[in-house]
Every structure is written in structure tokens, then in C-alpha cells.
């Protein structure tokens, strides 16, 4: 809450041409301090012959989730970067290529003045249409800031949002975050903002942290959705063989799991309320790394989650989400044949369907489920 604490949370000084939020903010609020926690699995599973869980030694990121009040900054819509007096604000340069950042500056030909009274709140990162990024970056910011009296006292909040799709509007209705107007941003533009509240959650600060704040949006939304299914479903989250990290033989995997009693789901084809009701009823969720797995946030504590992790992009974001929700999580690393270590490369080799079926059977069998201990953190 005080600057001394926020300064201790900084890891290093920014490079030339960049400034840090704590150095330019007129005031700051520490929303949540997230501790480091190790993911501990049942010893029998950790020692199982042939285990390929890439996260056995994983430790969550200790981080302070903060809201900084800034004055007179420029917001570049396409990159979602803030600029203060010609310098880029370091914490907002989220996953942007160095060449883009090197060329980024205030462009008066693209500049619009945002003259709406109150305080502007950037809510989305530069992947605004991605379900994961929206659910874990945008929605927690709106929920957290709308609930904080010390933020609300500064004036009416104006959410800076992308052009919303129908499913995004559904999430906002379910979230019911009060106190914010909506400004739809124009692509290619820059906005001069008199006052801003910037929360580092929007730039992924909590992705690998045990944040109660970020987890809270899921039960908050679920509370507005009637329960229509009995618990006990086993779900396979099908990516449809297209998009980033496409699995060429995923249809064969989906068919094999369906034959074992799994319900094969394509979440993007369902209204958000139906997704919530479906995953809330799950006893087990299986799926490859992908945005559809974000719905494990709606699962009840104790639900078994088995993630198929590509060896070219071993991302523990869903392990962190499982720990927040007290889920029983297990993962195995699968060879993909991809030559690049990035998040978009396809599975050139396909996936070993028989291996998946063996592991699913073993995890589901009585006495062999993995047990995740989160040391009391929610």
C-alpha cells in the first residue's frame, strides 16, 4: 500500500527509454500479495515409472498485484503500451517484440484526447479476443477495481475495452462489476488520458501466481448461473484440430475418449453460461494446452484435471489456476515434433492416443489419482 513496499517488489531497473509504474504514479494500492507456493503431488504419482510431468518442481510466482494511479499518459491501442513523457512504461510492454517497442512513440497523427470525466482503466491486453486472456486479465481488473472504495472515490471508472464479441458481453453481464462506463477503443489509435488506473494483472502479472483475487471472478460469475447438471461428467476439451498448437490427429483422440464415456466439448461453440454449468458438473477434465481449459476455473474443488502439455510450449498457467481452485491436477509432456519453441507451432507428430488413454485410465482408477497440495493457498 505504501511506496516502500511497492518498490521492494520491483525486480530491476528498466532499460533506457522506459519508466516503471511506481516511479510515475501519484498513488498506488497493493491489491493482493501472492506468496510463492510449491506444487506438491502425491509421492506415489511423482515417483511413477515413466512420469513426464514437467511441473513437479514448479513454484508459483511471488508477486504484488497493484493498481497505480497515473496522470497525463498516452495509451497505444494496438500494443496496449502506456507512454509517459515519451518513455514507455515498462510493466505495460507485455510480450511485445523488441523491434516494435524500439519504434513506438507518441504519434500526433493518431492521437485522440480522452476527455470523459473520471478515471480511465485499461482492461485488455493485445490479444483481446482470446478467452484465456480475457478471463484472467480483463475480468479480474474490472472486478477488483469496482470493489475498491479507494479507487472508486477518484471518480467514475471508464473501462477501456476492445470491440466486444457476444461472448465477452455475456461475461460482463455475469460478472456484474459496477462503477464503470465503457469506451470501445479504435484500432490504430493512441489516446491521451488525463487520469488512469493501471493494474498489472492486465499484463499477466498473476498468470503464474496463486491469486485469490483472480480466482474470485469464476465463482462470482457461476453464482448467477442456475445448476442444471448433476456432477460426475468426464470432459475432453477439443481444440478442433485448428489454430495455434493444432494436433493433426486430435479427432482420433476425441473419438477414443468418447468411446470411454467422455463428453467431447468445444467450449467456443457454447454460451458462457452453458460452459459454466458444464464444467461445474465435471468430475474430470482432460485437454491439451489451450484457451478452452480456462473453464477449469469453474470446476468444483477436487475435480481431476489432466493436461496434455506440448513439449515445445510447457506453460504452467493451468497448474496455477488449478491450485487456486483446489483442483487435483496432473500433466504429462508429449513430444510434438515441432522445431520452434513457441506458443503457436503445431504438433507435427500428432499425439500418442494409446498413451493418453492409459494415463487417463490410471488417473481415474481408485487410489491412483494425483493429489495437489496448495499449502492452504486458494
N, C-alpha and C positions, 0 to 999 in steps of 0.2 A: 504494500500500500504506500510505502514511502519510497523516495527515490533511492535511498541507500540499498534497500532490499532489491529493487529492480536492477540496479547497476551490478549487484553481485551475481545476478542471473545471466548477465551477458558473458559470452564465451571469449570474444576477442574484439579488437578494434576493427572498424570497417576499413576497406581499402580506400585510397584517394578517390574523391568524387562521390562518396557516399556518406550518409549520416545515419545514426541509429535513433530509433524512436525515443528512447529515454533521454537523449540529448536535446531533442527539439520539442518535446511535449510540454505543454503548460501545466498538465497534471496527469497522473497515472493511477490506475486502480489494479491491484492484483486480484483477479477473479478467482483463481484457484492455483494452489501449489501442488503439483503432481509429483509424487515420490518415485524413486527407482524401485522396481519390483522384479524379481526373477520369476520366470515361468518354470514351475516345478511340476513335473509329470510323475505319475506313479512309477516307482523304481522298476517294477516288472516290465512295464512297457518301454522305459528308457533303455533297458538292457536287452530288449528283444533282439534276437539274431536278425541281421539284415535290416535293422531300422534305418530309415532315411529321413527322419525328421530333422529339418535344417535349423530348427529353433530351440534345440534342447538347452543351449547355453544363453538364450536370449534374455536380455534385461530391458525393461521398459525405460523410456527416456524421462529423466527428471527435468521438469520444465515449469516455469511460471507462466500461466495463461493470463494475459494482461490486456487492458483497454487503455489506450493513450489518447488524450485529447490534444489535437493539433490545431493550429491556426494558419491560414493562408498557404495552402498547399495545392499542387496540381496533380490530378488523377488521370493517368493514361489508361484509357479504357481497354485497349487491345492487350496490353501486358499486365494490367492491374497493378502497376507500379505507381507509388507516390513520389513526387518530386518536390523538394523544399529548397527554395532559393538556388535552383539549378543543380542541386545534388540529389541523387537517388536515395530514397530511404531504404536502407539495406534489408530490413526484415520483410519488405514487400516485394523483393526481387525473386519471387518464388518460382524455381525451376525454369528460369528464363535463360536462353543461351547467351554466353558472354558477348558475342558479336552484336546481339540486339541491345543489350544493356550499354555497350560501349557507344552505340549510336543514338541512344534515347536521350532526348532533351525536350524542353518546352517548345512547342511549335505553335506560334500565334495564329497561323492559318487554320489550325484545327481546334483552337481553344474556345471553349464556351464558359461563361460565368454562371455558376450555380447560385442563384440569388434567393432560393427558397429559405424562409426563416427557419431557425433551429439548427440541428446538427446532422451532417451527412455521415452515413455509415456504409463503407464498402463491405459488401456481403459475399461476393462470389469471387473465385479465382478465375484463371484464364481458361479453365475447362468448365464453363458454366452449365453445360448440358449433360455432364457426366453424373450419374446417380450417386456414386460414392462421394464425389467431391461436393455435391450439393448437400447431401445428408450430413456429412461430418465437418464441413467447413462453413457453409452458409447458414444452415438452420441453427446450430449452436450459438452463433454470433447473435442472431436475432432473438433467440430465447434468453440468452444471458443478459444482453443489454436492456431488453424490455423489462426485465425483472429487477434491475438495479436502481434504487432510488437516487443514488448519487450521480448516475448517468442521466436519468430522466429529468432531474432538476435543471439540467443545462438547456432544456428546450425540447421541442418535438423532434423525434428522430426521423430521419428520412433515409430509408433503405435504398442503397444504390444497387440496382438489380439488372440482370440481363432481360432480354425479351423472353417472357416466361412461357414455357410449354404447358399444356393442360395438366400433366402430372405434377409439375412444380407448383401450380396453383392449388392442386389438391393437398400437397404437403403443407402449404402455408395456411390453408383452412384448418387442417388438423392440428397444426402447431399452435394456432391462436395466440401468436405473440403480439401483444398490444403495444400501442405507443409509436408506431412507425408508419409514415406515409411511404409511398413507393415512387421512385424515379427510375424509369426504364432508360438505360444507358444507350447511346448511339455509338455503334461500332465506328472505329476510326477517329473518334474524337478525344479531346482532352478537356477536363473540367477544372476550372479554378474554384476551389472550395474555401469559404471563409472559416468554417469550423468543421472538424472531422473527429469522429471517434474511430480509431483503428484498433481492431482486436487481432492478435497474432494467430488466433485459431484459423482465420480465413486463409492464412498462408501455410497451413499444415503443421503448426507447432504442436498440435495434440495427436497427430497421426499415430505415433508410437508411444503415447503416454497413457497412463491409467487415469483418465479424466472422468470424474463423476458428472461434471457439467455436460460434457459431450454425450455421455450415455443417457442423460436425463431426457433428451428430446424424444427417444424412442418410446418409453412408457408414457410420456406426455401425449404423444400422438395416438398411441394404442388405446389410451383411456377413452378416446372419442369414437372408437370403432366397436360395434357390437360383436360379441363372441358367437360364432355360428358353427364352429367345428370342434369336435372332441379331440383332445390331444392324443398323439400317437402316430402321426404321419411320418413317413420317411420320404424326404425330398431330395431330388437331384436338380441342381440349378444348371440348366442347359444354356450355354452361350450361343448355340445355334450354328456353330462352325464358321462364324464370320466375325469380322472386326479384329481388334488387337488380340494377339496371342491365340489366334484361331487354331483349333485342334482338328486336323483333317478327318479323323475317324471318330469324332465325337458322337455322331449318330449311332454308331455301333455300341459305344459305351452307354448311351442313354437307353438304347433298346435292351441291353443286358441288365441294367439296373431295374428297368421297368418290369422285366421278367422275374426279378427278385422281390417285387412288391413295392418298388419306389414309385412315387408320383413325380414325373418329369415336368418341370415348370420353366417357363420363360417369363420371368417377372415383368419385363418391359412391356408385355402384352396385357397386363392386368392393371386395373385401377389401384391406386396406392392402398386404399382401404382393404381390398382383397388380398394384396400382398401381406399386409399386416396380419390379417386374420389367418392366413395360410401358415406363415412362419411362426406365429404364436402357438399354433397347434402342432408344431413339429416335435418329434422325439429325436430325430437325426436329420442332419443336413449335410449333403455331400456336394462338392462342386470345385471347379478349378478357380484359380485367382481371377476375379472379375467383379464388376460393379454389382451384379446381382447378389453376390454374397453379402453385401451391405445389410441385407434384410435379416441377417442373424442378430442384428441389434434388437429385433422384435421377439426373438426366441425367449422362452422362459428359462430361468436358471436351471442348470443341469442338463440342458439339451446337448446332445452329442454332435459336434461339428468335425467333419473330416475334410480337409482342404487338399486339393491336388496342386502342388506347387511346381511351376516350371523351373527347371534348373538355370534358365537364363534370366530369371527375374524372381528371386526369392524374397518376397516382400512380406514382412510380418504384420502388416496393418490389421489383418483379420484376427491374428492372435491377440493383439492389443484389444480389439473390440470384444473378443470372447472373454478375456479376463475382466473387462469392465462389467460384462453381463453375467459373470459367474457361470459360463458355459464350459462343458467338457470338450476341449479342443485337441485334435491331433492333426498332424500334417506329414506328408511324405513328399520328398523331392523326386520329380520324374524327369528323365532325360528327354529333351525335345529336339535335339539335332540342330538347334538354332546357333548360328555363328556369332551373332551380336548379343551383347549383354545389355538389353534394353527392355522397355515395357511393352513394345509394340510387335516384336518379332513373332512370327507364327511357329507353331510346333511342327517342324519339318518332318520329324519321325513319327508323329502320331503318339498315342498313349497306349500303354500296355493294359488292355481291358481285363485280361485274366488277373493281373496283379492287383488292379483296383478291386475286383470282386473278392479276391482272397482277403485283402485288408479290411474291406467293409464287413465281411462275414466275421472276421476275427474281432473287430472292434465292437460289433453288435452282440456278439456272444456273451453270455453271462460271465462275469468275472474277468473280462479282458478289456473292458472299456478304459480309456485313458482318464486319469483324474487330474484336473488342473487345480492347483492351489495358488490363490492370488494373495496370500498373506493378509487377508482381510480387506484389501482394497476393492472398491466397487468400480 
